[in-house]
Amino acid sequence: MFLLFTLKLRVNGVKLKVFRKIFFIVVAGLVSCLSSQTRTEIQLTFGPYNHSLDNNDNFSPDDQWLVYDTRTDRGGIRMGQTIEKVHTTTGEIQILYTAPNADESGPGLGAVSYNHTFNRVIFIHGLFHHTDDTPYEQWRRFGMIADESDLENPFAMDARDVTSPYTPGALRGGTHRHEWSGDGKLIGFTYNDALMKALEDETGEHRNLRTIGVATPLKPVKVEDNVQLGNHSGTWFTVVVVRVVQNPKSGSDEISHAAGDSWVGDRGYFILGKWQRARAFIGTVRNGKGHKVDEVFIVDIPEDITVPGEYGSLEGTETNFPAPPMGTVQRRLTFTAETDQPDCVGIVRATKDGSQIAFLAKDKNGIRQVFTVSPTGGKAVMVTNHSSDVQGSLRWSPNGKQISYIWDNSVVVKDIDNSSYTRITKKTEKPPGNLVWSHDGNTIAFNRNVMHNSGNSHQQIFTVNLGKGN
């Protein structure tokens, strides 16, 4: 066929040349059609307020409900007042939790996720004592768990203790972006420390570093309750698992910031005949010239997180962060810092079997693409080849055969093993966001801003059905 298009043909005795340009225009049109098979979008929510999925695990275990928060555009999570869920078929809405004593300073609710097995959710909750001088902040919050079988009795995941001597298993600030492990046995989160923020304010040095922790229901952690200070007991044992430092050495694997994290696999990744628990994340290093660069990291998590490690106590001191437990191993997976196209971005996402970790980085032309890397290391593989930046919101299908993301202001689903992809939503003026797959792989939910008849735009929840076998 290629030869036919380059031959000189005779029609009525006249030589005609069929130009390659025409061929490529035709083929480009066919490819565009094949990659733009949009699906019918179903709008589930309509109320004049935000319904934020926030890049979390929002489907209930039976895929019948989507949980979300109601943060405001003006105040964000600080002014979020309810945690709600919407039925994926009927559109029925139920309120799971309402913030007590809510005003413009807090307490603040947001970033809710479902457990994968039980009808139980976890979400950010600001401190119960909040004033104009001590409003909701990164370092003034914790994880609240609500069980749908007993919504009258929600409970704090993490204990909080900002009074010396500090308590092992408790933290001293704010946990957030909570994520259940696939088997529901652990919860991962990002963390900011109130004592380090106070030290930063006192010295002027940058001490309010973000890091990552995990929690286990091993045992409750009791502290002396003090509402004024924000001290309270917790039901899970919580620790920091990633070490961050103020001033990483140039060219080293030391990091000053850790975020964009998620679990690697439902049980971890398989190595040396066993499953290793781990969280992947984006860590900020310094390149050889001292410039900040974001790279993909992984931290292996030991079965027993109650034993202090080499860098200090689990609970921390007045001048030092809580330290990771013994057996944590922090490793760097990408090395873009000294290349022409440095930086990895977004929330990293792993397949359910833990074999691949997806992230965003730039190709040789400076265009942001989806890459994958093994949790054991090795060369990263570019899996998209778009002509403009992938905009984010990476999520794997449950079977690990497709990956979804936002590109060209649309939701795209791509087969991981070949070049084909499908634009499953229409292109709009503003991009959708906060993608999440149902457990059965048949549905993707996402947020889209919609203008209400009041004249204000709000985040609403939409779904698209992908059919069986995804």
N, C-alpha and C positions, 0 to 999 in steps of 0.2 A: 504493500500500500504506500509506503514511504517513497518507493521508486516511481510509482505511478504519478505521484504529485510533483516529481521533478523532471518528468519526461516532457518533451515537446510534442504536442498533439496536433493532428491535422483535422480540421473541420471545414468541409467544403473547400479543400485545397489550400486553406490558409493556416500557416503555422501560428499556434498559440502557445504561450509559455504560462504554465501554472506556477505561480510564485509561492515559495515556501511561506511567505508572510500570510497568505490567505489560509494556508493549512494550519498555521499556529493560531490564528484568530478563531478558526472553527473549533480546534481542539480545546482552546482556552474556554470557549463558551460551553462546550460539553462538560468539562471538568467543573466549571462553576455551577452548572445545573446539578451535577452529581453530588456536590458538596454542600448543597443548600436545601436539603429536604426538611424544611421546618415542620414542626408538629403543632397541634392545636394546644394553645396555652389555656389553662384553667385558672381563673382568679379565685382564690379561696377566701381572702379577707377584704373587707371594704370599709371598715370603720375609719373615722377621721383622726387616726393616730398611727404611730409606727408599729409594725409587727416585724421585729428584727430577728432573723435567723442567726446572724453573726458568725458564719463559718463554723458552726458547731455540729454536733450529732443530734439532729432535731426530730427524727422519726421515732415514734414509739416502737417497742419491740415487735408489735403486730402490724406496723406500718399504717395504722388507722388514724394516727394523730401526728400533728407537728407542733412542737413546743417553741415558744418565742418570748422575747421580752418587749417592753413597750417604752423604751428609752425615747427621749425627746430630742429634736434637732437643736434646741437651745441649750439644754443642760446635759444631754447625753445620758449615760447610765446614772449619773447623780440624781436625775429626776425621773428615772424609771420607777413606776409605782406598782406594776403587777407583772406576774409571770402567768402566761396563758397558754392554752393549746387550742388548735382548730382541727376539726374532723376533716379528713382528706376527701370524704365523699359528700357529706351533708353540709359542710361549712359551719357546723355548730361550734360555738366557742365556749370554753369553760375556763374560769379563773382558778389557778392552782395556788397562788400566794399573793397577798397584798401587803405592801410595805407598811409597817406601823409608824405612826407619828411622822408621816412624810411631809416635807416642805422643800424649799429650794436648796437647802444645804444637804439634804439626804433623807433617809439613809442611802438610797440608790440600789437598784436591782438591775441585773442584766446577764447576758452571755450564758444562757441556759442550755443544758444538754441532757438528753435521755440516757439512762442506763440501757445497754443493749439487750438485757435479759429480763429485767424487772421494770415495772411501772414506777420508776423512781427517777427524780431529776435533781441536778445540782446546778446552782447559779451563784453569781456574785451577789453578795449582800454587804452593804456598807455598815459601819458601826451604828449601834442603836443610839448612842449619845453623839449627836452632831449639832453644831452651832455654826453661825456665820464665820467664826474664827477657826473652827475645826470641822469643815465640811467633808463630804465624801472625797477621798483621794486614792491614788494608787496604793498607798501604804496604810490606808484605813479601810480595810474590807476583808472578807473571809468567804469561804464556801458554805452555802446553806443547802442542805439536802431535804427534799420533801418527798415522802412516800405517798403515793396516791391512795393507798389503803388507810392512811392516817394523816390526812392533810392538816388536822388541827395541831399536830405535834412535829413540826419541822425541827431539824437539829443542825448544829454547826459541825462541819467536817473537821476543821482545824481549830485547835486551841490557839489563843493569842495571849502572849505574856510579854509586856514591855517593861516589867519591873524586875530589877536585879534582886536575887539571883534568878536567872532565866531557867526555863523548864525544858528538858529534852523531850522531843516529840511535839512541842509547841513552837510556833513562829512568832515574829515580832512586827508584823506589818500587814501586808495585803496579798492574799492569793487571788488569782483570777484566771480566766480562760480554762476552767476546769474541764477535764476530759476523762471519761471512764475508759479503762482498758477494755479490749474486746471481750474478755471473759468477766469483766466487772469486778475483778479482785483488787485493782489499784485505781487511783485517780492521779492524773498528772496535772500540773498547773504552772503558770508563770508567777513570779514573786517579786515584790518590792519591799524593802525593809524600813520600818519607821525610825529605828535608831540610827541607821545610816543616813536617812534623810535629815534627821535632826543634827547629826554631825556635819553634814554638808552645809546646812544653814549656819552652823557655828563657825566653821573653818573656811568656808568658801571653796573647798575642794570638792570635786565631783565624786560623791560617794553614793548617790542614789542610783545604783546599778540594778539592772533587771536581770534576774536569773530564773532557774527552773527547779521545781521540786516535785515530789511524789508523796502520796499518802496511802496508808494501808489500814484496814479495820482491825489491826492486830489487838489494840487495846485502847480504851478511852484515856485521854490525857487531862488530868485535873489541875487547874490553877485556881488561885484565889480570885474570884470574880470581882471586878471593879468597873462598873459601867462608865464612870467618868474617864478612866484611862483607856477603856476599850479592851480590858482583859476579860477573857471568858474561857471556859473549858471546852474541849472538843471530843468528838467521838472516834476520830481516826488519829493515828500516829503520823505526823508530817515532818518531812525533812527537805532540805535543799540538796540537790544531787549534782549541780553544775557549779564549778568554781569560776568566779569572775574576779578580775583584779582591776584596780584603778588605771594603771598604766602598763598595758601589755608591752613586752619587749618587741621591738621591730623585727619582723621576719620570723617570729616564734608562733607557736600555736596557742599562746595565752589569749584570753578574750576579756573584753570589758562589758559585754552585753550579750544576753542569750534570750531568744524569743522565737516566735514562728514555729513552735514545737508541736509534735504529735507523737503518738505511740507508734513504734515499729512493730507491725503485725498484731494479731489478736493476742498472741502469747509471747511475741518477740520474734527473733530471727533464729534459724537453725544453724548451728555451728558445732563441730566436733561432737556430733551425736546427741546434742541437747538443745533445748530452747533457751535463748538468752533474752531476758527482758531488756528493753532499751527505749529511749526517746531520742528522736532526731530533732534537730533545731538549727536555727541560724545563729552563728556566733560572730562577733565583731573582733577581728584581729587588726594588727598593724603590719603593713607591708614593709619592704626594705627601706622605703623612704619615709616611713612613719605615718603614712596615710591610713585611715580607717577603711577596711574592706570587710564585707559580709561573706562568710563561707558556711557551707553545710558541715555540721558536726553530728556526732552521735554519742550518747552516754549509756554505757552498760550499767544496769542496776542490779545489785546483789539481792538474793532472796531475803536476807536479813538486813534491814536498813536501820537497825537500832544501835549498831556498834560504831563509835566515832572513828573517823579516818585520820590520815596523816596531817591534814591541814588544820585541825582544831576540833572544838566541841560541836556537837550537833546543834546546840542551842545558841552558840555565838557568845560574844562578849559586848561590852559597851562600845568597843572600837573596831570590832571585827564581825563580818558576816557569819551566820550559821554555816558550818562546813559540811561537805558531803560525807556520808557514811563510808566505812571501810568497804572496799570492793567495787566502788564506782570507778569506771574507766572511761575517760573523756577522750574522744578521738576526732580528728579532722578528716573529712571525706572529700572535700574539694580544695583545689589549689589554683584559684583564679587571680590571686593577689598580685602576682608579678607578670600577668599577661596584659595584652592590649585591651582586653574587655573584662575588667574585674567586676566582682560582686555577684552574689546570689541573693534572691529576694523572695518574699512571700512566706506563706505557711507551708512547710515541707509536709509531704503526705506519703505514707507507705502502703503497700498492698497488704491485704489481710494475712498473707502467708509470710510477710516480712522480707521478701526477697528483693524488692525494689523500693527505692525512695525517690519520689519525684520532687522537683524544685524548678524555679525559674532562674535562668542566667542568659547572658548575651551570646549570640553566635559571632562569627568572625566579622560580620557586617554591623555589629552593634544592635541587632534586633533581639528582643527578649523572646526566648523560646522555652519549651518544656524540655528538661533533661531528666535522666534517671541515673542513679548510682547504687551500687550494692552496699548493704550495711557493713560488709567486710572490707570495703575499699575498692580501689581500681579506677579505671578510666570512666568518666561520666559519658553517657550516650545521649545525643540530641534526638528527640523523638518527634518534634514538630519542625516544620520548615515554612513558616508563614512569612508574608512580605511585610508585616507590621507586628508590633509588640503583642505578645500574649498578655492580657491584662490582669490575670490572676485567678483566684478562687479554684485552685486545683483540687480535684476529688477523684479517687479511683472508683470504678464499678466494683461491686462486691466480689465478682469473680476474677478481678485483676486483668481482664482482657481489654478494657477501655479506660480512658482517662477523660475527664470533663474539665472544662476551663472556660474563661471568658476571652473571646477574641473578636475584634471588629464589632464591639458592642452587641455580641450575641453569645448564647450558650452553645458551645461546641463539644461534641463527643468524638473522640478519636480512637481508632483501633491501635493498640500499642505495638503490634507486630508488623504493621504495614503503613503505607502513607495515606490511606483513606481516612477521611473525617467527615462529619455531618454537622452542619449548622442547624440545630434543632429549634432555635427560636429566631424570630424576626430580628433584623437589625433595627435598633432604636437610637434616638438622639443621645440618650445616656445609657451606659451599660447596665445590665442586671448585675446581681452579685449574690454572695453567700450561698453557693451551691451546696446541695446535700443529696445523696442517693438514698433511696429506700433500701431496706435490708434485702428485699427480694430482687433488687436490681431493675425493676420495671419502671420506676418513677424518679425524676429529678425535681426537687423543689428549689426555689430561688426567690430572691427579693427583687422587686421592681418598684421604682417610684411612680406613683399614680396621682394625678391631680384630682382632688376632691371638689365637690360643688361649692365648698366653702372658700375655694380659691387657694388652698394650701396643698402642697404635695406631701404624700406620706409613703413610707415603705409598706408595700402589700406583699402577700405571699402568693406565688403562682406555682403550678406544677405542670409538667409535661409527661405524658405517658410514652415510654419507649417500646412497649410490647414485651413479649416473653423472650427469655434467653439472653438478656444482657448481663 
